[in-house]
Structure formats: structure tokens, C-alpha cells
Amino acid sequence: MQSPEASTAATPTQIHLALAALADEVVGTLARLFAYVGALALFAILALAAFDQLPSLRDEEPAEKPGWSVADRSQPAFALSRLDSSEKTASYVILRHPEGGRRDVMRWTGEADKPVAELEIYREGGEFDVARPATADLAVHMGLGEATPLEQAGLIDTKFGPVALFRPTGTAEAARACLGYLKRSEEPALQISGFSCQGDTLPARRAAIACTLNRLTLLTSGNEPKLAELFAHAELKRRSCAPQGSSDWLLGAANAQLRGAL
């Protein structure tokens, strides 16, 4: 049987062991807590690093496909035969599209550099949108809004065949407005379009457009035999420019009945 003295002597030892165990438990808890906080801090650092990288990742995403750009190094493929040596040369701009399209644009300006005429030869590429009305671009080139409605203003006969004319719809100035024109070819895929403000009367403006198209010549086909063939056949039908207003350029009296909103 253990004496009271022995029992009393054992109590401090037990207390010491209990305190040591408690200290170990506290240390272990603190260690686990620090490890937990450290893990959270690590995850936060990684998240911030990833967030910082998002702008650069977005920059690496494919950008929008480039559109039309000026091709300074390309050589003109078309020209207008001159009526006389004093005729002012038009500006000539070539635009190219990454999907293969090419636009050759000639422009003429009058007083204060105001556009008075434009001729565009558009060789279509993969960018061509068959669902987009061709007259939408025509209205813009004429200095009108894309949503401006155009009506047919008859047809003219050219070496490329009949060409449709257009003018703004429902305006008091329609009779004196500039005339737009459009001619499409399926083979080769080609579109000839433009506008003219030349001439004081409707017959005069019609004759000016017909004269311009009949003077259009091909300088180089760019290894496109169909294009060369189109212009070769057109040259067989070429006429000299008649006096403005001549009925030789018109396709008959029925022209006046061809107008209508598009």
C-alpha cells in the first residue's frame, strides 16, 4: 500500500507531464495553422499570378481578320484612253484583301477637290459576301449613307453590255443627282461600279458614264486569262465617245419605265 507521502510526491510529475503534453498539442496546432495559412497564401499568390497573365493570354488570341489595305507596291491593271492630251489624270488607288480580293479605284475631283466621278474594278476573292447588296457600297461611294435607298435610272449600252444606272430614291434632287452604275460578271468574278456627276442633264450624265466605260482598257491581267478574254471580247464592241446626250448610248425609250426602288 502506497504511503500518502509517495502519492503526494507523484502529483508534480503528473502535472509536468500534462503541461508538456499540452505544450506539444499547442505547438502542433500552431504548426498546422501556419501550414494552412501558408497554403492559402500560396494559392492566393498563384491566383494573382494567373490573373496577371490573363491580359497577355488575351493578346495571344487570334485578332480579327485584317480587312482592305492600300497596296502601294501593286501596279495599275486598268486605264482610260484619253480623249485629248489636256485631260486631267485621275487618282489611282489599289486595295487588296488577305482573302484574295482586289479593288482598282480611279477618282476624279473638281473644284475644292470635290469628287465628280469614280470608277472601281473589283476582282472578288474569298471575302466577297453574296448576301450583301452591291448597291449598299454604291450608295456609300456616292457620298450617301449605306441605308440610302437607290432606284434604277435605266440602262446604258457599253462595250461590256448593258449597265444598270442608279440614283437616290424619293428626293427632290433625284433628277439632278449624280448617277451610280453597276455591272457584274460571273466569269471572271468581276464587278465594275462607280458614279458620275458630270453633265447638266440626265442624258448627258448617262452619256458620260457610257463614254467612261467604253474607254476602260486592261493593262495587265495578272495571269487571269478569263479577265483578258473579257476585255478582248469587249474591245470588239468598243465605240468612240458620241456627243453627250446622243441616243446611241441608250437602250431605247423603255428606259424611262425601268425605274423602281430596290
C-alpha positions as CSV (number, residue, x, y, z in Angstrom):
1,M,0.0,0.0,0.0
2,Q,1.4,3.4,-1.2
3,S,2.1,5.9,1.5
4,P,0.5,9.4,1.4
5,E,3.9,10.9,1.0
6,A,4.5,8.9,-2.1
7,S,1.1,9.9,-3.6
8,T,1.8,13.5,-2.8
9,A,5.3,13.3,-4.4
10,A,3.8,11.9,-7.7
11,T,1.4,14.8,-8.3
12,P,4.0,17.3,-9.5
13,T,5.3,14.8,-12.0
14,Q,1.9,14.2,-13.4
15,I,1.3,17.9,-13.7
16,H,4.6,18.3,-15.5
17,L,3.7,15.6,-18.0
18,A,0.3,17.1,-18.5
19,L,1.8,20.5,-19.2
20,A,4.3,19.0,-21.6
21,A,1.6,17.2,-23.5
22,L,-0.5,20.4,-23.6
23,A,2.5,22.3,-24.9
24,D,3.1,19.7,-27.6
25,E,-0.6,20.0,-28.6
26,V,-0.4,23.7,-28.8
27,V,2.8,23.6,-30.8
28,G,1.3,21.0,-33.2
29,T,-1.9,23.1,-33.6
30,L,0.1,26.2,-34.3
31,A,2.2,24.3,-36.8
32,R,-0.9,23.0,-38.6
33,L,-2.4,26.5,-38.5
34,F,0.8,28.0,-40.0
35,A,0.8,25.3,-42.7
36,Y,-2.8,26.0,-43.5
37,V,-2.3,29.8,-43.7
38,G,0.8,29.2,-45.8
39,A,-1.1,27.0,-48.2
40,L,-3.8,29.7,-48.5
41,A,-1.1,32.3,-49.2
42,L,0.4,30.1,-51.8
43,F,-2.9,29.6,-53.6
44,A,-3.5,33.4,-53.4
45,I,-0.1,34.1,-55.0
46,L,-0.7,31.6,-57.8
47,A,-4.2,33.1,-58.4
48,L,-2.8,36.6,-58.6
49,A,0.0,35.4,-61.0
50,A,-2.6,33.7,-63.2
51,F,-4.7,36.8,-63.2
52,D,-1.8,39.0,-64.2
53,Q,-1.2,36.6,-67.1
54,L,-4.8,37.0,-68.5
55,P,-4.1,40.2,-70.5
56,S,-1.1,38.6,-72.2
57,L,-3.2,35.5,-72.9
58,R,-5.9,37.6,-74.4
59,D,-3.3,39.3,-76.5
60,E,-2.2,36.0,-77.8
61,E,-5.7,35.2,-79.0
62,P,-6.2,35.5,-82.8
63,A,-7.0,39.0,-83.7
64,E,-9.8,40.0,-86.1
65,K,-9.1,39.2,-89.6
66,P,-7.5,42.1,-91.4
67,G,-9.5,43.9,-94.0
68,W,-8.8,46.0,-97.0
69,S,-5.4,47.8,-97.2
70,V,-3.7,50.1,-99.7
71,A,-1.3,48.1,-101.9
72,D,1.4,50.7,-102.7
73,R,3.6,48.3,-104.5
74,S,1.0,46.9,-106.8
75,Q,0.9,48.3,-110.4
76,P,-2.3,49.6,-112.0
77,A,-4.1,47.0,-114.0
78,F,-6.5,49.3,-115.9
79,A,-6.5,52.7,-117.6
80,L,-8.8,55.0,-119.5
81,S,-7.8,56.0,-123.0
82,R,-7.6,59.8,-123.2
83,L,-9.9,61.9,-125.3
84,D,-7.3,64.6,-125.5
85,S,-3.9,65.5,-124.2
86,S,-5.2,68.1,-121.8
87,E,-7.4,65.7,-119.9
88,K,-6.7,65.6,-116.2
89,T,-5.3,62.3,-114.9
90,A,-7.4,60.6,-112.2
91,S,-6.0,59.4,-108.9
92,Y,-5.5,55.7,-108.9
93,V,-5.7,53.6,-105.6
94,I,-5.3,49.8,-105.3
95,L,-6.7,48.0,-102.4
96,R,-6.1,44.4,-101.5
97,H,-7.7,41.9,-99.1
98,P,-5.9,39.0,-97.4
99,E,-8.6,36.6,-98.9
100,G,-7.7,37.5,-102.4
101,G,-9.9,40.4,-103.4
102,R,-8.5,43.4,-105.3
103,R,-10.1,46.9,-106.0
104,D,-8.6,49.3,-108.6
105,V,-10.2,52.7,-107.9
106,M,-9.9,55.7,-110.1
107,R,-11.3,59.1,-108.9
108,W,-11.7,62.5,-110.5
109,T,-12.2,65.7,-108.5
110,G,-13.5,69.1,-109.4
111,E,-13.4,72.4,-107.6
112,A,-12.3,72.3,-103.9
113,D,-11.3,68.6,-104.5
114,K,-15.0,67.6,-104.6
115,P,-15.4,64.1,-106.2
116,V,-17.1,64.3,-109.5
117,A,-16.6,60.7,-110.7
118,E,-15.3,57.4,-109.6
119,L,-14.7,54.1,-111.3
120,E,-13.9,50.9,-109.4
121,I,-13.0,47.4,-110.8
122,Y,-13.4,44.9,-108.1
123,R,-12.0,41.4,-108.6
124,E,-13.7,39.3,-106.0
125,G,-11.9,37.0,-103.5
126,G,-12.9,34.8,-100.6
127,E,-14.1,37.9,-98.7
128,F,-17.0,38.6,-101.2
129,D,-20.3,38.5,-99.4
130,V,-23.0,37.3,-101.8
131,A,-25.7,38.3,-99.3
132,R,-24.7,41.9,-99.2
133,P,-26.5,44.1,-101.7
134,A,-24.0,45.6,-104.1
135,T,-25.9,48.9,-104.1
136,A,-25.1,49.4,-100.4
137,D,-21.5,50.1,-101.3
138,L,-22.5,52.1,-104.3
139,A,-24.6,54.5,-102.1
140,V,-21.6,55.0,-99.8
141,H,-19.2,55.7,-102.7
142,M,-21.7,58.3,-104.0
143,G,-21.4,60.2,-100.7
144,L,-24.7,58.8,-99.4
145,G,-25.5,56.8,-96.3
146,E,-25.3,53.0,-96.5
147,A,-29.1,52.8,-95.8
148,T,-29.9,55.3,-98.5
149,P,-32.3,53.6,-101.0
150,L,-31.5,53.7,-104.6
151,E,-33.8,53.3,-107.6
152,Q,-33.0,52.2,-111.1
153,A,-32.5,55.0,-113.5
154,G,-32.4,53.0,-116.7
155,L,-29.7,51.2,-118.6
156,I,-26.9,52.2,-120.9
157,D,-25.2,50.2,-123.6
158,T,-21.5,49.8,-123.4
159,K,-18.8,47.5,-124.7
160,F,-19.3,45.4,-121.6
161,G,-23.0,45.1,-122.4
162,P,-26.0,46.7,-120.6
163,V,-25.1,48.6,-117.5
164,A,-27.6,49.5,-114.8
165,L,-27.8,53.1,-113.5
166,F,-29.0,54.1,-110.1
167,R,-29.9,57.3,-108.3
168,P,-31.3,58.2,-104.8
169,T,-35.0,57.4,-104.3
170,G,-37.7,59.9,-103.4
171,T,-35.7,63.1,-103.3
172,A,-36.5,66.4,-105.0
173,E,-32.9,66.4,-106.3
174,A,-33.2,62.9,-107.8
175,A,-33.5,64.3,-111.4
176,R,-30.2,66.3,-110.9
177,A,-28.4,63.8,-108.6
178,C,-25.2,62.0,-109.5
179,L,-25.7,58.7,-111.2
180,G,-24.3,55.4,-109.9
181,Y,-23.7,52.4,-112.1
182,L,-23.0,48.7,-111.7
183,K,-22.0,45.9,-113.9
184,R,-21.3,42.3,-112.7
185,S,-19.6,39.5,-114.4
186,E,-19.7,35.9,-113.1
187,E,-16.8,34.6,-115.1
188,P,-14.5,36.1,-114.3
189,A,-15.8,37.2,-110.9
190,L,-15.7,40.9,-111.5
191,Q,-17.7,43.9,-110.6
192,I,-17.4,47.3,-112.4
193,S,-19.1,50.2,-110.5
194,G,-18.9,53.8,-109.8
195,F,-20.7,57.1,-110.1
196,S,-20.6,60.3,-112.2
197,C,-21.8,63.8,-111.6
198,Q,-20.6,65.0,-115.0
199,G,-23.2,66.7,-117.2
200,D,-26.0,69.1,-116.6
201,T,-28.8,66.8,-117.8
202,L,-29.7,63.2,-117.3
203,P,-28.9,62.2,-120.9
204,A,-25.6,64.0,-120.6
205,R,-24.7,62.1,-117.4
206,R,-25.7,58.8,-118.9
207,A,-23.5,59.5,-122.0
208,A,-20.6,60.5,-119.7
209,I,-20.8,57.1,-117.9
210,A,-21.1,55.1,-121.1
211,C,-18.1,57.0,-122.5
212,T,-16.0,56.3,-119.4
213,L,-16.7,52.5,-119.6
214,N,-16.0,52.3,-123.3
215,R,-12.6,54.0,-122.7
216,L,-11.7,51.5,-120.0
217,T,-8.8,49.3,-121.0
218,L,-6.8,46.5,-119.5
219,L,-3.1,47.0,-118.9
220,T,-2.3,43.6,-117.4
221,S,-4.5,40.6,-116.5
222,G,-2.2,39.4,-113.7
223,N,-2.2,35.8,-115.0
224,E,-6.0,35.8,-115.2
225,P,-6.9,34.5,-118.6
226,K,-10.6,35.0,-118.1
227,L,-10.1,38.7,-117.4
228,A,-8.0,39.1,-120.5
229,E,-10.7,37.3,-122.5
230,L,-13.4,39.5,-121.1
231,F,-11.6,42.7,-122.2
232,A,-10.6,41.2,-125.5
233,H,-14.3,40.5,-126.4
234,A,-15.3,43.9,-125.1
235,E,-12.8,45.7,-127.3
236,L,-14.6,44.2,-130.3
237,K,-17.7,46.2,-129.3
238,R,-15.9,49.4,-128.4
239,R,-17.3,52.6,-129.7
240,S,-15.9,56.1,-129.8
241,C,-17.5,58.6,-127.4
242,A,-20.5,60.2,-129.0
243,P,-21.6,63.7,-128.2
244,Q,-23.2,63.9,-124.7
245,G,-26.9,63.3,-124.9
246,S,-26.7,61.1,-128.0
247,S,-29.3,58.4,-128.1
248,D,-26.7,56.0,-129.4
249,W,-25.7,55.3,-125.7
250,L,-29.3,54.5,-124.6
251,L,-31.2,51.2,-124.8
252,G,-34.5,52.6,-126.0
253,A,-37.4,54.6,-124.8
254,A,-38.4,51.8,-122.4
255,N,-35.6,53.0,-120.2
256,A,-37.8,55.6,-118.5
257,Q,-40.1,52.8,-117.3
258,L,-37.3,50.8,-115.7
259,R,-37.1,52.9,-112.6
260,G,-38.1,51.4,-109.3
261,A,-37.0,51.2,-105.6
262,L,-34.5,48.5,-104.7
